[in-house]
Amino acid sequence: MVQKESKMKAVVSVTFDDCFVVHDIKVIEGEKGLFIAMPSKRTPDGEYRDIAHPINSEMRSSLENKILEVYKEEQARAPEVDGDTTTEEA
């Protein structure tokens, strides 16, 4: 998890079927609430392009819902330390 004052709340990795992983998915606090941002890379012309992303809205919604569900669970159980929230590794 990341500092409370930051708009970026967490950076997560998701493993699919124990055979494919996507790192650096960000949980961000926007004007309308939490959302996820897929990992991206800056192009030579200064734009950012997703490196990996869902190809349909159903998968994106499913992925976002699950990530935000786990984020909220972790946030609820994580002790606060000096404005940061931390989680313990199992």
N, C-alpha and C positions, 0 to 999 in steps of 0.2 A: 504494500500500500504506500501511498505518497502523502506528503503533508496536506493537512486539511485546507490550507489557504490556497493551494494550487488548484487550477481547473482540472488538471490531470490527476485523477484519484488513484489509479492503479495501472500497472502494466502486467498483462497476463499471457500465459501460453495455454493453448488448447490442443489436446491430443485426440485424434479421431481414430477409433477402432484399434488402439494400440499399435498403429503403423504409420501415422502421419501427424506431424506437429506444426502448428503455426505459432510463432513467437511474436512478442511485441504488439499485441492487441492492447489498445489503450482504453481505459474507462475514463470518460470525460464528463464533467459537470457543465452542461450548457444552460441556456436561458430557459429551456423547456424541460430540464431534468437531465438525468444520466443517459449517456449513449456510448456506443463503442466506436472506435476508429481503427480500421484495419492497418497493418503495418504498411508503410509507404517509403518511397525513395525519391529524393529530389532529382529531377531531370536537369540536363545542362541548361535548359531555358528557364529554370527556377520554379517550375511547377512540381507538385507532388503527385505521384502515381502509386496506387495500391500495388503492393508486391503480390499479395494473395487476398482473395475476397470471394464471398458467396456470389453465385451467378444468377440467383433469383431471390425475390423478396421474401419468400417463405423460409428459405434457409437463413437469410440474414436475420429475420425476425426471431427464428428459433435460436440461433447462435447468440444474439444480443440478449434475449430473455434469460437464457441459461447463465451467461456470464454475469449479468446484473443480479440474478438470483444468488449466485455464489458470492459475489462481491458484497451484497447486503448482509448475507449470513456471516461472512468473515468480519465485516465492519461491526456488527452487533456483538460479536464475541471477543474482539480484539481489545486488549487494554490500551488506554491512552498513555503516551509517554512524551512529555514536553511538546505537545501539539501534533505529534506524529502518532499514527496508529501502526501497530506492529502485529504480526502474526507469528505464531510458533509453528515450526516445522514438525510434522508428525513422524 
